[in-house]
Amino acid sequence: MLAPVFSLQLNNKVFPRTFSVGKFNGKQPCLVGATAGDKVQKVFIHSPRDTNPQSQQLEGNISLVNVNQVVTSLACGQLDEQLQRDLLVVGTSTNIIAYDIDRNVDLFFQDTQDGAHAIIIGKWGELPEQLAIVGGNCSIHGFNKRSEDVLWTVTGDNVSSLALLDFNSDGYNELVVGSEDYDIRVFREDQLIADMQESEIVVSICPLSNARFAYALSNGTVGIYERSNRNWRIKSRNIAIVLQTFDADGDGVDELVTGWSNGKVDIRSDRTGEIIFKDSLNSSIAGVVKADYRVPGENLLICCTNEGEVRGYKFSAQDAVAAAAYAYKNSQEALTYVKFSHPAANHVREYITVPIIIPRDVSIDLHLQVFVGMKTSTLFHLFELSRQLPVFSMYMLVENSLDTEPKGFVTFSINERMSRILVWINHHFLFAEEFSPNMASLYVTFLCVRTDLKLVIKMQNTGQVRIQTDDMELAGNIIQSLGKFLKIENLQTVVDFPQEFEILEQVFYQIEAYQNARQKISSDMAEHASVIRNFLIRAEDARLIGDM
């Protein structure tokens, strides 16, 4: 498992997805990223001063490079292989700049009318040179070390992420492109050889082994493709900022590392998607890289947040139980630990029931860890499983009953088939098996196990939908979830919540009573003030005439 080995503060904010690492002198890795200056944006270069791996605080040296425009992307790599050191390529909305940090000179400055939303450095196809591949507005350019545009092609929309990998196992790198039109496209030089449609903007792509790659979407989805076939995917309520690979368990195979918008960093099995390590930082992750940053030849996983907090991890052969305990101890999420001892033989069952109460209607990542061993064991066999509970998992399917239906309702009309609504219900509610009623119209009733309130969903073949519940907040959540699933931006609804109106009327009655009491108190105060004023005048007159 992984163990943290150092942490440091850059004292500079870091823009998301602009964090990288490069060996600008050919030997010592340096952290690099985009940050905000006093009047212009800058790129910082952090080189460690202390190489003691036991040090917990590390200041090092920070150099700043002024960039007179908004930095949209950056990358480090050996664009000129003869130099045997990395160069820094910075992209803005109008140009790209290649810096030789070691000599403090610009290698080239190239205008890019389509902008530079993503940059990657490497070999593409059968071209012999290293290229700085730049993704912009519907275009992809490949620049060599002489700033020559040696390869150019077009894509469907603004490019949001790039990755190089041998997609078809021909011995040459293909370019995998994620764009804002929800597509993942694969190019062999300027030829499109594969196209995968997703459900949201592709924000990050990371190459894996054996013609596989990981992807992250702007709606919190993370998954893995093997060529054009999706192996698995998961979805979180948080946004995945960046993807990386790292061997977290020492088996020689890299696992998938994801940095999230809530500061969480998790490592999943590239085969199943199950979480094997997790930690949390104090703010949103800006970037994740790997390099022999502290000890030459020993790769570290380095995570950086938007606030400039950097934390480094390395593989440790410590006991798996202790490693898991450390990871979850530092997690900011609420966890429930349940300990069971072995019961008597006549009380052994094949299952254990553990109650889980979710306080709000949100999607929950459920992580199960079972430690199995003898009473006197110091080492345990660990079984781990991760599952995602849907948004409305606290609602149980019950029998329909017209007599006990809620009085509050929302009605609206949509131009969708009933099968699409059934897909939404199966994705957002929890069922033991797929819910597929055999009826001409939809009529389903749920009971909230948290509040004992009923929820009724009805739909006619005409597209008329009626949602019945006495909880106005729940009705709003249902409308928002359904609208997002069906991609509905504007929806006219008719609502009536009698219980809410009764509560509102009671509030108005209370306000009116408070208002009457306030007016009476104000009137009494004015009357008493008048009496006191008269007494003061009479007392002053008495004082003046000496009649006290």
Secondary structure, 3 states (H helix, E strand, C coil): CEEEEEEEECCCCCCCCCEEEECCCCCCCEEEEEEECCCCEEEEEEECCCCCCCCCECCCEEEEEEECCCEEEEEEECCCHHHCCCEEEEEECCEEEEEECCCCEEEEEEECCCCCCEEEEECCCCCCCCEEEEECEEEEEEECCCCCEEEEEEEEEEEEEEEEECCCCCCCCEEEEEECCCEEEEEECCEEEEEEECCCCEEEEEECCCCEEEEEECCCEEEEEECCEEEEEEECCCCEEEEEEECCCCCCCCEEEEEECCCEEEEECCCCCCEEEEEECCCCEEEEEEECCCCCCCCEEEEEECCCEEEEEEECCCCHHHHHHHHHHCCCCCCCCCCCCCCCHHHCCCCCCCCCCCCCCCCEEEEEEEEECCCCCCCCEEEEEEEEECCECCEEEECCCHHHCCCCEEEEECCCCHHHHHHHHHHHECCCCCCCCCCCCEEEEEEECCCCCEEEEEECCCCEEEEECCCHHHHHHHHHHHHHHHCCCCCCCEEECHHHHHHHHHHHHHHHHHHHHHHHHHHHHHHHHHHHHHHHHHHHHHHHHCCC
